[in-house]
Amino acid sequence: MDTLIFVLFLYVLLTIPVFVLLMLFAVLTRSARLRRAAEVVSLSACAALLVLTFERAFEKPLLWIVVVLLVAVLAFGVSTIVKAARERP
């Protein structure tokens, strides 16, 4: 279990520069695909962070607030991506 937590933590850390670079190139090239890829990367990092926080929330009850906020961000992000995909012709 400790190895999984370590790998998820590294994944969250690695997604930060990937997200920044993807958004930078998306803004420079005005590419909707790069912007969508950056959104997916950030949501996957949010999901990984949710797993990490959920695991620690049993030890520190104050982290349940963070778990609820991460679930809300993840649900809103996924619904936004699905809505944009449905609107696309």
PyMOL commands that set and color helices and strands:
alter all, ss='L'
color gray80, all
select helices_A, chain A and resi 2-29+32-57+63-87
alter helices_A, ss='H'
color red, helices_A
deselect
rebuild
show_as cartoon
